[in-house]
């Protein structure tokens, strides 16, 4: 049982390594209801691709995709609240509506 615990802990730590975002774009920070949301935007191309990470990662997870698509599309990769460089509010309800609300200013700001 002890070995199972250490095996699971090891794989969890490996899976939760923090990938670094693409170095081609400068991070942008925008505030939504007092929470800073950080995203990268290549600002080139007519069609935008928006990449949103899942649990235990950040916008750096999409680095290879950003590098692949950046010459043909505008690529936006977002750090959701609580992850990466975005704020991590303690009192927030980290549910689907909270994350959806966080995406609104990041995507509408990127559209300009």
ZADO-1210 file (C-alpha; in nm, 4 decimals, padded with zeros to 6 digits):
<atoms>
<atom x="00.0000" y="00.0000" z="00.0000" code="UNK" pos="1"/>
<atom x="00.2871" y="00.2371" z="00.0834" code="UNK" pos="2"/>
<atom x="00.4397" y="00.1768" z="-00.2606" code="UNK" pos="3"/>
<atom x="00.1085" y="00.2448" z="-00.4310" code="UNK" pos="4"/>
<atom x="00.0847" y="00.5805" z="-00.2560" code="UNK" pos="5"/>
<atom x="00.4374" y="00.6812" z="-00.3624" code="UNK" pos="6"/>
<atom x="00.3766" y="00.5624" z="-00.7173" code="UNK" pos="7"/>
<atom x="00.0586" y="00.7682" z="-00.7459" code="UNK" pos="8"/>
<atom x="00.2296" y="01.0703" z="-00.5873" code="UNK" pos="9"/>
<atom x="00.5216" y="01.0413" z="-00.8288" code="UNK" pos="10"/>
<atom x="00.2989" y="01.0255" z="-01.1379" code="UNK" pos="11"/>
<atom x="00.0867" y="01.3106" z="-01.0093" code="UNK" pos="12"/>
<atom x="00.3955" y="01.5307" z="-00.9661" code="UNK" pos="13"/>
<atom x="00.5244" y="01.4407" z="-01.3118" code="UNK" pos="14"/>
<atom x="00.1863" y="01.5119" z="-01.4703" code="UNK" pos="15"/>
<atom x="00.1593" y="01.8470" z="-01.2938" code="UNK" pos="16"/>
<atom x="00.4856" y="01.9934" z="-01.4148" code="UNK" pos="17"/>
<atom x="00.4420" y="02.3511" z="-01.5279" code="UNK" pos="18"/>
<atom x="00.5072" y="02.3850" z="-01.9002" code="UNK" pos="19"/>
<atom x="00.6440" y="02.7199" z="-02.0122" code="UNK" pos="20"/>
<atom x="00.4351" y="02.9342" z="-02.2488" code="UNK" pos="21"/>
<atom x="00.5541" y="03.0176" z="-02.5968" code="UNK" pos="22"/>
<atom x="00.8256" y="03.2834" z="-02.5957" code="UNK" pos="23"/>
<atom x="00.6937" y="03.4458" z="-02.9155" code="UNK" pos="24"/>
<atom x="00.4190" y="03.6445" z="-02.7461" code="UNK" pos="25"/>
<atom x="00.4235" y="03.8706" z="-02.4456" code="UNK" pos="26"/>
<atom x="00.1736" y="03.7794" z="-02.1720" code="UNK" pos="27"/>
<atom x="-00.1254" y="04.0102" z="-02.1413" code="UNK" pos="28"/>
<atom x="-00.3129" y="04.0593" z="-01.8155" code="UNK" pos="29"/>
<atom x="-00.6748" y="04.1698" z="-01.7970" code="UNK" pos="30"/>
<atom x="-00.8920" y="04.2092" z="-01.4886" code="UNK" pos="31"/>
<atom x="-01.2316" y="04.0448" z="-01.4503" code="UNK" pos="32"/>
<atom x="-01.4211" y="04.1267" z="-01.1312" code="UNK" pos="33"/>
<atom x="-01.0920" y="04.1939" z="-00.9527" code="UNK" pos="34"/>
<atom x="-00.9237" y="03.8739" z="-01.0761" code="UNK" pos="35"/>
<atom x="-00.6318" y="03.9145" z="-01.3182" code="UNK" pos="36"/>
<atom x="-00.6465" y="03.6745" z="-01.6119" code="UNK" pos="37"/>
<atom x="-00.3216" y="03.6218" z="-01.8053" code="UNK" pos="38"/>
<atom x="-00.3124" y="03.5122" z="-02.1684" code="UNK" pos="39"/>
<atom x="-00.0786" y="03.5046" z="-02.4674" code="UNK" pos="40"/>
<atom x="-00.1886" y="03.6424" z="-02.8029" code="UNK" pos="41"/>
<atom x="00.0120" y="03.6130" z="-03.1245" code="UNK" pos="42"/>
<atom x="-00.1989" y="03.9001" z="-03.2713" code="UNK" pos="43"/>
<atom x="-00.1571" y="03.7756" z="-03.6286" code="UNK" pos="44"/>
<atom x="-00.4078" y="03.6174" z="-03.8624" code="UNK" pos="45"/>
<atom x="-00.7772" y="03.6691" z="-03.9374" code="UNK" pos="46"/>
<atom x="-00.9048" y="03.3534" z="-03.7689" code="UNK" pos="47"/>
<atom x="-00.8481" y="03.3111" z="-03.3967" code="UNK" pos="48"/>
<atom x="-00.7797" y="02.9840" z="-03.2193" code="UNK" pos="49"/>
<atom x="-00.8351" y="03.0010" z="-02.8428" code="UNK" pos="50"/>
<atom x="-00.6655" y="02.7349" z="-02.6313" code="UNK" pos="51"/>
<atom x="-00.7890" y="02.6760" z="-02.2770" code="UNK" pos="52"/>
<atom x="-00.6061" y="02.4310" z="-02.0528" code="UNK" pos="53"/>
<atom x="-00.7517" y="02.1702" z="-01.8207" code="UNK" pos="54"/>
<atom x="-00.6844" y="02.0891" z="-01.4576" code="UNK" pos="55"/>
<atom x="-00.3292" y="02.0948" z="-01.3218" code="UNK" pos="56"/>
<atom x="-00.1671" y="02.2725" z="-01.6202" code="UNK" pos="57"/>
<atom x="-00.1457" y="02.6238" z="-01.7650" code="UNK" pos="58"/>
<atom x="-00.1304" y="02.8065" z="-02.0977" code="UNK" pos="59"/>
<atom x="00.2223" y="02.6720" z="-02.1517" code="UNK" pos="60"/>
<atom x="00.0671" y="02.3316" z="-02.2231" code="UNK" pos="61"/>
<atom x="-00.0266" y="02.4646" z="-02.5681" code="UNK" pos="62"/>
<atom x="00.3253" y="02.5795" z="-02.6643" code="UNK" pos="63"/>
<atom x="00.3660" y="02.3239" z="-02.9461" code="UNK" pos="64"/>
<atom x="00.0216" y="02.4055" z="-03.0861" code="UNK" pos="65"/>
<atom x="00.0914" y="02.7804" z="-03.0666" code="UNK" pos="66"/>
<atom x="00.4209" y="02.7316" z="-03.2511" code="UNK" pos="67"/>
<atom x="00.2499" y="02.5204" z="-03.5177" code="UNK" pos="68"/>
<atom x="-00.0500" y="02.7484" z="-03.5828" code="UNK" pos="69"/>
<atom x="00.0968" y="03.0967" z="-03.5202" code="UNK" pos="70"/>
<atom x="00.1953" y="03.1594" z="-03.8838" code="UNK" pos="71"/>
<atom x="-00.1558" y="03.0952" z="-04.0186" code="UNK" pos="72"/>
<atom x="-00.3874" y="03.1922" z="-03.7317" code="UNK" pos="73"/>
<atom x="-00.4186" y="03.4286" z="-03.4420" code="UNK" pos="74"/>
<atom x="-00.3547" y="03.2084" z="-03.1388" code="UNK" pos="75"/>
<atom x="-00.4713" y="03.2951" z="-02.7869" code="UNK" pos="76"/>
<atom x="-00.3796" y="03.0710" z="-02.4928" code="UNK" pos="77"/>
<atom x="-00.5349" y="03.1498" z="-02.1549" code="UNK" pos="78"/>
<atom x="-00.4381" y="03.0826" z="-01.7946" code="UNK" pos="79"/>
<atom x="-00.7633" y="03.0229" z="-01.6101" code="UNK" pos="80"/>
<atom x="-00.7931" y="03.1719" z="-01.2601" code="UNK" pos="81"/>
<atom x="-00.6073" y="02.9596" z="-01.0100" code="UNK" pos="82"/>
<atom x="-00.3540" y="02.8395" z="-01.2670" code="UNK" pos="83"/>
<atom x="-00.0291" y="02.9654" z="-01.4167" code="UNK" pos="84"/>
<atom x="00.0207" y="03.3414" z="-01.3946" code="UNK" pos="85"/>
<atom x="-00.3457" y="03.4305" z="-01.3383" code="UNK" pos="86"/>
<atom x="-00.4656" y="03.5276" z="-00.9923" code="UNK" pos="87"/>
<atom x="-00.5558" y="03.2560" z="-00.7459" code="UNK" pos="88"/>
<atom x="-00.8395" y="03.3994" z="-00.5354" code="UNK" pos="89"/>
<atom x="-00.8918" y="03.2019" z="-00.2167" code="UNK" pos="90"/>
<atom x="-01.2595" y="03.2854" z="-00.1681" code="UNK" pos="91"/>
<atom x="-01.3652" y="03.2069" z="-00.5262" code="UNK" pos="92"/>
<atom x="-01.6041" y="02.9281" z="-00.6170" code="UNK" pos="93"/>
<atom x="-01.3962" y="02.7356" z="-00.8696" code="UNK" pos="94"/>
<atom x="-01.6879" y="02.6038" z="-01.0723" code="UNK" pos="95"/>
<atom x="-01.7771" y="02.6018" z="-01.4431" code="UNK" pos="96"/>
<atom x="-01.9532" y="02.9398" z="-01.4329" code="UNK" pos="97"/>
<atom x="-01.6532" y="03.1009" z="-01.2609" code="UNK" pos="98"/>
<atom x="-01.4199" y="02.9800" z="-01.5355" code="UNK" pos="99"/>
<atom x="-01.6686" y="03.0747" z="-01.8089" code="UNK" pos="100"/>
<atom x="-01.6962" y="03.4271" z="-01.6668" code="UNK" pos="101"/>
<atom x="-01.3166" y="03.4496" z="-01.6630" code="UNK" pos="102"/>
<atom x="-01.2995" y="03.3687" z="-02.0343" code="UNK" pos="103"/>
<atom x="-01.5292" y="03.6534" z="-02.1413" code="UNK" pos="104"/>
<atom x="-01.2861" y="03.9464" z="-02.1000" code="UNK" pos="105"/>
<atom x="-00.9897" y="03.7426" z="-02.2263" code="UNK" pos="106"/>
<atom x="-01.1671" y="03.6519" z="-02.5488" code="UNK" pos="107"/>
<atom x="-01.3422" y="03.9853" z="-02.6065" code="UNK" pos="108"/>
<atom x="-01.0245" y="04.1810" z="-02.5320" code="UNK" pos="109"/>
<atom x="-00.8342" y="03.9588" z="-02.7742" code="UNK" pos="110"/>
<atom x="-01.0878" y="04.0294" z="-03.0475" code="UNK" pos="111"/>
<atom x="-00.9819" y="04.3928" z="-03.0690" code="UNK" pos="112"/>
</atoms>
